Amino acid sequence: MGEVPEGLGIREVPVELRVNGVKHVLRVKPYERLLDTLRRRLGITSVKDGCGRGECGACLVIVDGELVPSCLMLTVQARGRDVVTVEGISSRGLHPIQEALIKVNAPQCGFCIPGVVVAAYWLLEVKGNLNPSDDDVREALSTNLCRCGSYHRFVEAVKIAAEELRARKALGVRD
């Protein structure tokens, strides 16, 4: 995104938001994208700047339970909201989605993986679909572009993760 030259009278505004359970109070330019705030101000670099148009899924985050391309959301729009990135999906170690992606050798170049993990987490944990069909998985991941073509592995991994999460739920195990 092009920067506005300093001295044009555009003032920073206060924004308070919660990212991965941590409250942040910031001052941002009104035109600053959530993507840029996460990466540059908070150091969360798993959120990638892929297309800048909300079409590739590399910058996906969950905002108040909704899957959102952070390149299309201004930080001021996230004021008072809860934002979850891949770093916030597991309190201990890797999440079953991450473990399953590794198990099926889905990560190749790795650029799309954080967005895939966030979208899969949204399907399984936020939406609560622990028994997704292949079509459910494909639909949830439809906003994620993978140049390496690992789509069939993504579906397989999400199904494996769903099975693990169902087993954990049956045993009463929580993350």
Beta strands, then each sheet from edge to edge (+ up, - down):
strand 1: 13-19
strand 2: 22-28
strand 3: 60-63
strand 4: 66-69
strand 5: 82-84
sheet 1: 2+ 1- 5- 3+ 4-
end
